[in-house]
């Protein structure tokens, strides 16, 4: 995947995680927690692919693209 495609995918996935977080309820939303966890792992994988190791990936993402996960 090209860098531009990875960045676009990161933006979409981070936006989706934020949306899914709004759907969480105190009970019966375990599937949403699972989805958020899976997508969060995918986001980290894409950051690693784009920037290398996971330690430096976090610091290289532009601030406007960062969502608190």
N, CA, C and O atoms as a DFTB+ gen file, in Angstrom:
276 C
 N C O
     1  1       0.839      -1.159       0.000
     2  2       0.000       0.000       0.000
     3  2       0.896       1.237       0.000
     4  3       1.901       1.274       0.709
     5  1       0.542       2.232      -0.777
     6  2       1.317       3.467      -0.847
     7  2       1.076       4.314       0.399
     8  3       0.067       4.161       1.087
     9  1       2.021       5.208       0.673
    10  2       1.919       6.065       1.858
    11  2       0.626       6.865       1.878
    12  3      -0.015       6.980       2.923
    13  1       0.238       7.418       0.739
    14  2      -0.994       8.209       0.677
    15  2      -2.209       7.344       0.997
    16  3      -3.119       7.791       1.695
    17  1      -2.231       6.125       0.498
    18  2      -3.337       5.209       0.783
    19  2      -3.380       4.851       2.267
    20  3      -4.454       4.775       2.864
    21  1      -2.207       4.633       2.855
    22  2      -2.139       4.312       4.282
    23  2      -2.666       5.483       5.103
    24  3      -3.445       5.283       6.035
    25  1      -2.250       6.702       4.768
    26  2      -2.721       7.875       5.501
    27  2      -4.232       8.027       5.388
    28  3      -4.904       8.311       6.379
    29  1      -4.765       7.840       4.192
    30  2      -6.220       7.919       4.004
    31  2      -6.930       6.849       4.827
    32  3      -7.958       7.121       5.447
    33  1      -6.394       5.653       4.832
    34  2      -6.982       4.563       5.603
    35  2      -6.940       4.882       7.096
    36  3      -7.908       4.630       7.813
    37  1      -5.823       5.433       7.563
    38  2      -5.707       5.816       8.973
    39  2      -6.764       6.838       9.367
    40  3      -7.378       6.728      10.428
    41  1      -6.972       7.816       8.524
    42  2      -7.969       8.849       8.801
    43  2      -9.357       8.234       8.922
    44  3     -10.103       8.542       9.851
    45  1      -9.694       7.368       7.984
    46  2     -11.016       6.734       7.998
    47  2     -11.177       5.838       9.224
    48  3     -12.201       5.899       9.903
    49  1     -10.183       5.016       9.509
    50  2     -10.282       4.109      10.644
    51  2     -10.373       4.858      11.970
    52  3     -11.141       4.470      12.851
    53  1      -9.600       5.920      12.116
    54  2      -9.658       6.700      13.353
    55  2     -11.026       7.363      13.499
    56  3     -11.565       7.447      14.603
    57  1     -11.572       7.821      12.410
    58  2     -12.914       8.406      12.443
    59  2     -13.955       7.359      12.827
    60  3     -14.877       7.648      13.590
    61  1     -13.813       6.168      12.308
    62  2     -14.740       5.088      12.640
    63  2     -14.672       4.723      14.118
    64  3     -15.707       4.505      14.750
    65  1     -13.477       4.655      14.669
    66  2     -13.331       4.348      16.090
    67  2     -14.049       5.404      16.928
    68  3     -14.754       5.070      17.880
    69  1     -13.872       6.666      16.576
    70  2     -14.555       7.731      17.312
    71  2     -16.069       7.565      17.231
    72  3     -16.765       7.772      18.225
    73  1     -16.578       7.201      16.079
    74  2     -18.016       6.982      15.924
    75  2     -18.481       5.796      16.763
    76  3     -19.494       5.888      17.456
    77  1     -17.757       4.695      16.709
    78  2     -18.149       3.498      17.461
    79  2     -18.152       3.762      18.966
    80  3     -18.964       3.197      19.698
    81  1     -17.245       4.621      19.423
    82  2     -17.218       4.956      20.845
    83  2     -18.510       5.636      21.279
    84  3     -18.925       5.489      22.429
    85  1     -19.150       6.374      20.383
    86  2     -20.416       7.034      20.730
    87  2     -21.557       6.037      20.862
    88  3     -22.601       6.366      21.424
    89  1     -21.375       4.832      20.356
    90  2     -22.422       3.810      20.398
    91  2     -22.345       2.932      21.645
    92  3     -23.245       2.132      21.898
    93  1     -21.285       3.077      22.417
    94  2     -21.108       2.224      23.594
    95  2     -22.164       2.501      24.657
    96  3     -22.532       3.647      24.914
    97  1     -22.632       1.438      25.254
    98  2     -23.614       1.484      26.333
    99  2     -23.043       0.685      27.513
   100  3     -22.072      -0.051      27.341
   101  1     -23.629       0.820      28.697
   102  2     -23.125       0.080      29.858
   103  2     -23.196      -1.445      29.700
   104  3     -22.459      -2.167      30.372
   105  1     -24.072      -1.939      28.825
   106  2     -24.185      -3.389      28.634
   107  2     -24.625      -3.688      27.200
   108  3     -25.105      -2.811      26.483
   109  1     -24.452      -4.927      26.811
   110  2     -24.860      -5.428      25.489
   111  2     -24.154      -4.757      24.304
   112  3     -24.710      -4.699      23.207
   113  1     -22.953      -4.259      24.514
   114  2     -22.199      -3.676      23.396
   115  2     -20.788      -4.256      23.326
   116  3     -19.854      -3.594      22.873
   117  1     -20.649      -5.486      23.777
   118  2     -19.343      -6.141      23.728
   119  2     -18.799      -6.239      22.324
   120  3     -17.590      -6.141      22.110
   121  1     -19.694      -6.432      21.358
   122  2     -19.264      -6.525      19.965
   123  2     -18.651      -5.208      19.486
   124  3     -17.756      -5.209      18.641
   125  1     -19.134      -4.084      20.028
   126  2     -18.568      -2.795      19.652
   127  2     -17.191      -2.638      20.287
   128  3     -16.275      -2.127      19.643
   129  1     -17.028      -3.066      21.529
   130  2     -15.706      -3.045      22.172
   131  2     -14.714      -3.885      21.370
   132  3     -13.567      -3.486      21.169
   133  1     -15.168      -5.049      20.915
   134  2     -14.309      -5.921      20.108
   135  2     -13.913      -5.234      18.808
   136  3     -12.753      -5.289      18.400
   137  1     -14.870      -4.591      18.162
   138  2     -14.606      -3.891      16.906
   139  2     -13.601      -2.766      17.119
   140  3     -12.663      -2.617      16.336
   141  1     -13.789      -1.978      18.166
   142  2     -12.860      -0.881      18.478
   143  2     -11.458      -1.429      18.711
   144  3     -10.481      -0.866      18.217
   145  1     -11.355      -2.508      19.451
   146  2     -10.054      -3.117      19.722
   147  2      -9.386      -3.591      18.438
   148  3      -8.198      -3.351      18.221
   149  1     -10.153      -4.262      17.592
   150  2      -9.613      -4.772      16.331
   151  2      -9.142      -3.630      15.434
   152  3      -8.055      -3.695      14.860
   153  1      -9.954      -2.592      15.314
   154  2      -9.588      -1.467      14.455
   155  2      -8.380      -0.726      15.027
   156  3      -7.520      -0.271      14.273
   157  1      -8.311      -0.601      16.344
   158  2      -7.171       0.054      16.983
   159  2      -5.877      -0.709      16.679
   160  3      -4.839      -0.095      16.429
   161  1      -5.936      -2.023      16.699
   162  2      -4.768      -2.828      16.341
   163  2      -4.398      -2.616      14.878
   164  3      -3.216      -2.558      14.539
   165  1      -5.390      -2.501      14.021
   166  2      -5.140      -2.258      12.594
   167  2      -4.499      -0.882      12.392
   168  3      -3.594      -0.728      11.572
   169  1      -4.971       0.107      13.138
   170  2      -4.384       1.447      13.060
   171  2      -2.908       1.390      13.432
   172  3      -2.069       1.966      12.739
   173  1      -2.587       0.701      14.518
   174  2      -1.189       0.593      14.934
   175  2      -0.358      -0.134      13.887
   176  3       0.787       0.238      13.630
   177  1      -0.924      -1.156      13.290
   178  2      -0.227      -1.901      12.246
   179  2       0.086      -1.001      11.051
   180  3       1.180      -1.061      10.490
   181  1      -0.874      -0.174      10.670
   182  2      -0.660       0.745       9.547
   183  2       0.382       1.803       9.899
   184  3       1.206       2.160       9.058
   185  1       0.356       2.307      11.130
   186  2       1.370       3.268      11.562
   187  2       2.752       2.637      11.508
   188  3       3.711       3.269      11.064
   189  1       2.854       1.393      11.959
   190  2       4.130       0.686      11.910
   191  2       4.601       0.519      10.474
   192  3       5.783       0.684      10.174
   193  1       3.667       0.191       9.592
   194  2       4.016       0.015       8.177
   195  2       4.479       1.330       7.566
   196  3       5.418       1.359       6.772
   197  1       3.823       2.401       7.936
   198  2       4.128       3.702       7.356
   199  2       5.419       4.290       7.902
   200  3       6.220       4.841       7.147
   201  1       5.627       4.175       9.218
   202  2       6.737       4.862       9.867
   203  2       7.811       3.957      10.438
   204  3       8.845       4.449      10.889
   205  1       7.601       2.668      10.432
   206  2       8.582       1.773      11.028
   207  2       8.089       1.284      12.361
   208  3       6.909       0.967      12.513
   209  1       8.986       1.217      13.342
   210  2       8.623       0.647      14.636
   211  2       7.532       1.461      15.334
   212  3       7.346       2.645      15.051
   213  1       6.822       0.811      16.240
   214  2       5.676       1.416      16.901
   215  2       6.051       2.561      17.833
   216  3       5.209       3.418      18.102
   217  1       7.270       2.607      18.331
   218  2       7.661       3.670      19.253
   219  2       7.788       5.011      18.538
   220  3       7.399       6.044      19.082
   221  1       8.329       4.999      17.329
   222  2       8.489       6.263      16.608
   223  2       7.244       6.621      15.811
   224  3       7.083       7.776      15.415
   225  1       6.362       5.661      15.566
   226  2       5.171       5.923      14.756
   227  2       4.275       6.973      15.397
   228  3       3.767       7.853      14.702
   229  1       4.075       6.900      16.694
   230  2       3.173       7.822      17.374
   231  2       3.620       9.271      17.208
   232  3       2.789      10.155      17.001
   233  1       4.914       9.518      17.297
   234  2       5.413      10.886      17.243
   235  2       5.423      11.465      15.833
   236  3       5.559      12.679      15.677
   237  1       5.283      10.636      14.802
   238  2       5.361      11.120      13.433
   239  2       3.995      11.387      12.799
   240  3       3.928      11.919      11.691
   241  1       2.921      11.032      13.473
   242  2       1.585      11.297      12.946
   243  2       1.279      12.778      13.164
   244  3       1.426      13.278      14.280
   245  1       0.854      13.487      12.115
   246  2       0.492      14.898      12.300
   247  2      -0.606      15.043      13.342
   248  3      -1.519      14.219      13.402
   249  1      -0.525      16.081      14.159
   250  2      -1.472      16.290      15.258
   251  2      -2.920      16.316      14.785
   252  3      -3.791      15.799      15.485
   253  1      -3.209      16.898      13.624
   254  2      -4.585      16.984      13.153
   255  2      -5.164      15.612      12.796
   256  3      -6.377      15.479      12.635
   257  1      -4.314      14.599      12.673
   258  2      -4.776      13.250      12.357
   259  2      -4.937      12.386      13.600
   260  3      -5.515      11.301      13.530
   261  1      -4.434      12.854      14.731
   262  2      -4.445      12.042      15.945
   263  2      -5.793      12.107      16.661
   264  3      -6.349      13.182      16.887
   265  1      -6.288      10.953      17.001
   266  2      -7.457      10.815      17.835
   267  2      -7.016      10.088      19.093
   268  3      -6.138       9.227      19.034
   269  1      -7.600      10.414      20.203
   270  2      -7.272       9.691      21.426
   271  2      -8.030       8.386      21.414
   272  3      -9.261       8.373      21.399
   273  1      -7.296       7.286      21.419
   274  2      -7.932       5.968      21.356
   275  2      -8.018       5.337      22.702
   276  3      -8.527       4.223      22.831
